[in-house]
Amino acid sequence: MKIDSLLIEKANKAIIDSGIVNEKEGQYDKVYKGYVSSFGASIAQAGLIPTIIFYEAASDQAKDRPKVVKALVQLLDEKYRVDSLAKHLLSQRAEMGKEDFEREEKLLLKKVTEAMVAIKLALRLYKEKKQKGTENGEG
């Protein structure tokens, strides 16, 4: 899959706007690398809507996980720029017929995949924030 450089530029803006990257420091927390990397595997295992539901839901252990969906939504078509992508998709599913929704979901999945690859590439423009108490940033 070839990713357009314009999409990477938009992804760069999205990871800054969403708070994944601290632009002043030029760094991001290591946890985001894991979130972005596991997003695709989660889609393959659980499906698009369950993955988005999981990532939109903040928890005590993963309070920053929704920032990934916030960045993703910035890269999608205007109609997907909503407060809750999962709720939007579920309401679309209810409004459309099964075949229409499956066709729409297939197109969205392609766009999501491209957007997540662009986000992963844009993240590589920055340094991983070193963990406190370690010299080399590990651990």
C-alpha positions in Angstrom: 0.0 0.0 0.0 1.4 3.3 -1.0 0.6 6.2 1.3 0.3 9.7 -0.2 2.7 12.3 1.3 -0.2 14.7 1.7 -1.9 12.1 4.0 1.3 11.9 6.1 1.3 15.7 6.4 -2.3 15.6 7.5 -1.5 12.8 9.9 1.4 14.9 11.3 -1.1 17.7 12.1 -3.6 15.3 13.5 -1.1 13.7 16.0 -0.2 17.2 17.2 -3.8 18.5 17.4 -4.9 15.3 19.2 -2.2 15.7 21.8 -0.3 12.5 20.9 2.8 14.5 20.1 4.1 17.4 22.2 5.2 19.7 19.3 7.4 21.9 21.6 9.4 18.9 22.8 9.2 17.0 19.5 8.3 13.9 21.5 5.5 11.4 22.2 4.9 9.0 25.0 5.9 5.4 24.2 2.4 4.2 24.9 1.1 5.8 21.7 3.4 3.7 19.6 1.7 0.6 21.0 -1.8 2.0 20.6 -1.2 2.8 16.9 0.6 -0.5 16.2 -2.1 -2.6 17.8 -5.0 -0.8 16.2 -4.8 -2.8 12.9 -4.4 -6.1 14.7 -7.5 -5.2 16.8 -9.5 -4.6 13.6 -8.4 -7.9 12.2 -9.4 -9.7 15.4 -12.5 -7.9 16.5 -13.7 -5.8 13.5 -13.8 -2.1 12.8 -16.7 -1.0 15.1 -15.6 -3.0 18.1 -12.1 -1.6 17.7 -13.3 1.9 17.5 -15.5 1.4 20.6 -12.6 0.0 22.5 -10.3 2.9 21.5 -12.8 5.6 22.2 -13.4 4.3 25.7 -10.8 5.7 28.2 -9.9 3.7 31.2 -7.7 4.3 34.2 -4.9 2.3 32.6 -5.5 3.7 29.1 -6.8 7.3 29.6 -5.0 8.6 26.5 -6.1 5.8 24.1 -9.0 8.0 22.7 -6.5 10.4 21.3 -5.7 7.8 18.6 -9.3 7.9 17.4 -9.3 11.7 17.6 -6.3 11.8 15.3 -7.8 9.2 13.0 -11.1 11.0 12.6 -9.2 14.1 11.5 -8.0 12.2 8.5 -11.3 10.8 7.4 -14.1 12.3 5.3 -16.1 15.2 6.8 -19.1 12.9 7.5 -17.0 10.9 10.0 -15.8 14.0 12.0 -18.2 13.4 14.9 -17.9 13.2 18.7 -18.2 9.5 18.7 -17.2 7.6 15.6 -18.6 4.3 17.1 -22.0 5.8 17.8 -22.1 7.3 14.3 -21.3 4.0 12.7 -23.9 2.1 14.8 -26.6 4.7 13.9 -25.6 4.4 10.2 -25.8 0.6 10.5 -29.4 1.0 11.8 -30.4 3.5 9.1 -28.9 1.7 6.1 -29.7 -1.7 4.8 -27.2 -4.5 5.6 -25.7 -4.6 2.1 -25.4 -0.8 1.9 -23.7 -0.6 5.3 -21.3 -3.5 4.6 -20.3 -1.7 1.3 -19.8 1.6 3.3 -17.9 -0.2 6.0 -15.6 -1.8 3.5 -14.7 1.6 2.0 -14.2 3.1 5.5 -12.0 0.2 6.5 -9.7 1.0 3.6 -9.5 4.7 4.5 -8.9 3.8 8.2 -6.1 1.5 7.3 -4.4 4.1 5.1 -4.9 6.8 7.8 -3.4 4.6 10.5 -0.4 3.8 8.4 0.0 7.6 7.8 -0.3 8.2 11.6 2.4 5.5 12.2 4.7 7.1 9.7 4.1 10.6 11.0 4.8 9.4 14.6 8.3 8.4 13.3 9.0 12.1 12.7 9.3 12.5 16.5 11.3 11.0 19.3 9.9 8.7 21.8 9.9 10.4 25.2 12.4 8.9 27.6 10.9 7.2 30.7 11.7 8.9 34.0 14.4 7.1 36.0 16.1 5.4 33.0 19.0 6.6 30.9 18.1 4.9 27.6 14.3 5.4 27.7 13.5 1.6 28.2 11.6 0.2 31.0 
